[in-house]
Amino acid sequence: MRLLVLACLVVACAAHTTPERQVNYEGDRVFRCDSHQMSSGEVKAVFQHTAADMWAERADGTFDVRTVAAMNGEDLVQTLAKLPACHMVIDSVEKYVALFEADMLKHNTGAELAWFDEYHTYDDIFAWYEELANQHADLMRFVPSIGESGEARRQPAVHIAGESRSNSTRHRIYFQCQIHAREWISGATCMYIVNHLVTSYPTDERVKTLLDQIEFVVVPFVNPDGYVYTWNGDRLWRKNRQTNTGSSCRGVDLNRNYNSHWNEGGSSSNPCSETYHGPGPASEIETKNTQGYFRENFPIVGAIDWHSYSQLLLRPWGYTNTDSPDETRLRALGDSMHNEIRAVHGMVYTSQKSIGLYPTSGTASDWFYDTEANTGNPYRAAGFTIELRDTGRYGFLLPPSEIIPTGEEMVPAVLDFAESLYREPLQPIRHN
């Protein structure tokens, strides 16, 4: 039985799963706009419109926005159609999603597929991590739950380390994945990196040296409820599944809910908005669980919150244009990852401050770097958001064929990030 299960880590033995959504996107469209040709008032009006679902913000100043028909989307369509800086890139989101589903169905029909040749459900991913840890017990520890979500799903974690793994003072790198439900490549990339670390340890001297020095802590699901809902309800769902008092609209954007400059720009007080920040900082149980687990695992020298799409390497801050105290070092970390990524498949990931086009507050990566997260940490965690492939051709519906190349280009970037912070961690925050 154990041999069969081990084989299933390489080949997906379970029946292939295809999403069974309940939502129709008829009337939804996607526009691409150039903010450099818009006034600040026009940009703000688009971002804050109830029907606006922001899909991507790029380093060149362009952004993609979905107009949600069910939220008075036609009003936003008319506004965007009048702006010379905007043009429609997807005239039917329903057809766009249906093509992805048809491709998955075709892809999953027939011969058995290797694990990284397809996307997987919450239950299958949970079992995959558990079994991988069982097969590599000398390197990997599986934590079944750091806490439960709003719908009582477990948020697991894994720890990966080599020699002297019980050393509580070892430097740690913290990853969290799948905070936005629809960004499936986020969770797939985390799995690819974890798999590479544990399977390459015996033969790859660079990986062995690093794991003998530091420990990786990975939380595969920040938002398990939202992720499950993208399989059985709404493929483009972003938020968690919290019910909101006084509103029929569900969900909080967990990446606007962290206790770092909460509600200081780039989020919404409207529960129907895709960037609804919740009723208060860290109001959501998923946020509380991940903040708590981060603080339980000091010393942490670096942290990455994995997202898609846009191909960006984002450093603090998101809420202000003011440079962080470690701007020079953080910029160098991002620039070095850019070089490592480009050397693999030639893909360009832009290294920049998170604020970019528009402020964001209450984000996980700002919190990783901020004061509350690092109180008691002997170092200051270098917090990053990484926006994975692509730049808009497929967006959130990245084909399964992109999982392996995305993982391949992230591995050297992650190794470089960890090695640099092991050699020279950021100095701790000084309290007066």
N, C-alpha and C positions, 0 to 999 in steps of 0.2 A: 504493500500500500504506500509506504514512504517513497519507494522508487517511482511509483506512478505520480504521486504528488510533486516530487522533484521534477519529473519530466514536464509537468504542467506549468512549472515556472518558466520553462523555455517555450513550450507549445501550449496554446490555450485549449485545454481539453474540455472545458465546460462548453455547453451550447452557446453559440454566438448570440449576442443580445443586440437588438435594434431598438432605438428609442420609440416610445409609444406616446407621443404628445397629444394633449387635449386642446391646445390653443391654436387658433387660426390667425394668421398675420395679414389677412386680406386688407388692402388699403395702406399698409405700412410701407414706407419708402426710406431710402438712405440718401442723404445729400453730403457732398464734400464741399467744404468752405475754406477760403484762404483768409485767415484772420488779419493778415497784413493789408488786405484791401477792405477791411471793415473798421468801423469806429468801435471804441471800447464799449459804447452803449449797445451797439448791434450785437457784438459778441456776447455781452452779458444777457441780453434779452433772449438769445437763442439758448444759452446754457441754462437759464432759469425757467424756461417754458415747461409747463407740466407735461407736455407731449414729447419733450426732447429726451431721447435716450442716447447719451454720448457714447460712441463706440471707440473712438481713437483720437488722440492728439499727437501730432507729429512735430519733430524738431524743426521742420521748415515752416511751421505756423499753420499748416492745414489741419483740419479736423473733420471727422465723420460723425454725423448725427442721424439717428433713426427717428422718424416721425411716427408716433404711435397713434394709429387711427382711433383706438378706443378711448384715448385721452384728449380728444379734440385735436387730433393730429392734422386735420385739414387746414385749420387756422395756421399752424406752423408751416405746413407745406406752402401756403400762399405767401407767407412772410419770406421764406427762403427763396421761392421762385422769383421774387422781386429784387433780390440782392444779386448784383453782378458777380460778387465774389463766390457765389454758391452754384453748384450744378448737381443734378441728380445722377447718382452712380448705380443705384439699385431701384428699379421702378416697381418691383414686387418682392417684398421680403418673404411672402408666402412661397413663391417659386424658388427663391434662393435657399430656403430651409428644406423644401421638398427635394431639391437636387442633392443636397447633402445627405438626406435620409435615403434616397435612392442609391447613392453611391455607397453608403454604409451597408445597405442590404445586399448589393451586388458584391461588395468586398467580403462580406461575411458568409457568402454562400459558396459551398464547395469545400475545398481542401482546408485542413486545419491550419491555423495561422500561428506564427510566433507571437509571444506576449506583446511585444512592442509594435506589432503590425496592426493593432486595433485599439480602440478605446474600451474602457471597462466600467462596470457598475460599481457603486459603493461597496456592496457585499463582496464582490470578487476582488476588489483592491484591498479591502481589509484582510481577507484571507491570504492574499498574495504576500503582503508584508509579514503576516504572522508566520507563514511557512518559510519565507526567505530567512527570517530570524532563526527559526528552528534549524535550518540547514547550515547556518553560519553562526552558531551560538558562540563561537570564540571571538567574533567580531561585532555581533549585532544583538541588541536587546530590544524586545518588543514590549511596549507598554500598552495594554489593551484600551485604556481610557485615561485621559487627563481630565475628563469631565464629560458631561452629556450635553447635547444640543437642546434647543427648545422643544424638539419633537422626540427627545430621549434617544437619539443616536449617539453612539460613542465617538469621541474624538481620540483616535490612537496617536501614539508617538513611537519613534524608533531612535535608538542611540547606536552610533557606529564608531568604534575605536579599536586600536590595535593593542600593543603591549601596554601593561600597567593600566588597563581600562578602568580599574576601580579607583584610580587617582582622582580625588575630588577637586584638586587644584588645577587639573589639566584645562588648557584653553578650549573653549567651545565655539563652534559655529552653529547658528540656529537658522533653520529654514522653516517657513510655513507655506502651505500650498492650498489651492482651491478656495481662496477667500471669496472670490466672485464665481458663482456657480457655473456660468456658461463658458468659462475659460478653461476648457478641458485639457488643453495642452499644458497648462500649469501643473496639474497633478501627474500627467504622463511624464513630464520632464523630471519631476522630483523622483518618480520611480526609476527612471533611467539612470539618474545620478547615483541613487542609493545602490542600485544593482551593480553599477560600474565599480563603486568603491569596494563592495564586499567580494565581488568575483575577481577583481584585478589585484587585490592585496597580495596573493601569493606570488605573482609574476611581474608586477609593475613596481619597480623600485621607488618611483616618485610617489605613488599612492601609499605604499608600505611606510615610507619615511614619514609622510604626512599623518597617517592614521596612528602611528606610534607616538606622535607628538600631540595631536589634538583629538577632539571628539566632535562628531557631527550629531546634532539633535534635530530631528525632522518631524514636523506635525503635518501629516498628509492631508487632513481635512479640517480647515478652519470652519467651513460651511457645509457640513454633510447634508443638512435638510434641503438647502438650495440645490446642491448637486443632484440629489435623488430626484428632485422635482424637474430638473432639466431632462431627465430620462423618461419620466411618466406624466409630465404636465406641459411645461413651457421650456423649450430648448434654449431660449434666449433670456431666461430668468437670471438676474444678477444678485439679488439681495438674499438675506435669510428668509425664513418663512414665519416670522413673528406676526401675530395679530396686533393691530395698532388701535388703541382705544379711541373711539370717536370717528373711525374711518373704516371704510370697506376695503381699502387698499392694504395689502400685506407687505411685510418685509422692511428690514433696516439694512442699509448699505454698511456692512461691517467695516469696510475700509474708510469710513467717515466716523466711526464710533469709538476709536481709541482715545485714550485720555492724554492727548497731546494737542493743545490749542483747538480743542473741540469747538465746532461752530464758529470758526473765525474766517470763513470764506471757502467757497468751492463745495459747499454742501447745502442741503435744503431742509427746512422745517416742515415741508409738506410730505406726509406719509405716502402720497402717490408718486413722488419723485423717485427716480432711480438712485439719486444720491441722498436720500433721506438719512439724516445722521442719528435718528433715534431721539428719545425723550431726554437723554442725558449722556454724559461721557461714560463709556464702558457700561451702558445700560443692558447690553445683550449678553446672555450667558456664554455664547461662543467667544466673545471678546474677553470676558472675565477669565474664562478657562485658559486662553492662550497667553494673556498677560501674566496670569499666575504661574503658568508653567515656565515661561521665559525667566521670571525672577527666581524660580526654584533651581535654575541650572547655571548660576554664576560659577566661575567667571565666563562671561560671553564676550568675545572680542569682535564678532561680526554677525550680521543677521540679514537675511534676504526674504522678502515677501514676493512670491512668484505670481505673475500675471500674464495676460495677453490682451491686445496685440499692439504693435507699433515698433518693436525692436528698439527699445530704449533701456538705458542703464541710468536709473534715477537716484540721485543722492539728496540729502536734506539741503534746504528745507522745502516743504510744499506750501506752507502758509504765508511765507514772507520772501521778498527778494533779497533780504539781508543775508550775507554769507554766514554759514555756520562757523564756529570757532575752528573747525578742522577742514575748511573748504579746500585748502591746497592738497592735503593728504587724500581726502575723499575724491577729489577730482582725479588725482593720480591713480587711485584704485579703479575708478570707472574707466579711465582711458586705457589702463593696462588690460582690463577685461575686454574692452573693445578690440584691442589688438589680438588677443588670444582667440576670440570668436572669429574674427575675420580670416585668421590663418587657416581655419578648418575648411569651410565651404565658401568663403568669400562674402559672407553675409555681413552687412554693415549695421551695427547697433550703435546708436548715438548716445554718448555720455553727456549728461547735463543735469542741472538742478531740477528737482521735482516740480517746482512752481511753473516752469516752462511757459505754456500759453496762458494758464489760468490757475489761481490759487486752489489748493486742496488742504483741508484741515481735518484733524482726527484720523490721520492715516497710520497704518501699522509701521511703515518704515521711519516716519518722523518719530513715532513713539519709541521705537527701538533705540534711537539715538538720543532721545530727550531725557530730562532730569528724572522723572518718576521711574522710568524703566531701569535706570542705572543706579538708583539709590541702593547702596550695598554692593554694587559691582566693583571689583578692584580695577576694572578698565571701563572705557566707554565704548559701547557697541557701535561699530560702523554700520548704520542702517541703510539698506538699499531696497528699491523696488526694481525688479527686472520685468520688462514687458517683452514677451517672446514673439516669435513669428506670428503673422507676417506683417506687411505694411498696408494691407487692405484688399488684396485680391480675394482672399477667403475669409479674412477676419476671424471671428469667433468659431467659424465652421472649418477650421484647418483640417485638411484631409489626414487620415491616419498615416498615409505615406510620409508625412512630414514629422512624425514623432521621432524616429531614429535620427535623422539629420539634425533636428533641433537639439536632441540630447547630446549628440556628438559634439556640437559646437559649444555647448554649455559646460561640459566636463572640464576642459582646460581652463576656462574662465573661473570656475569654482575653485579649482586647485590653486590657481594663481591668487585669488582673493584670500583663501585660507592661509596659504604660505606667507603672504605679505603681512597679514595681521598676526600670525604667530611670531614672525621675526620682530615686528614693531607694532604692538597694539596701541590704540589711541589711549591717551592719558585720561585718568578718571576725572569726573566733574568735581571741581573744587567748590565746597560749600563754605560760605562765610560764617 
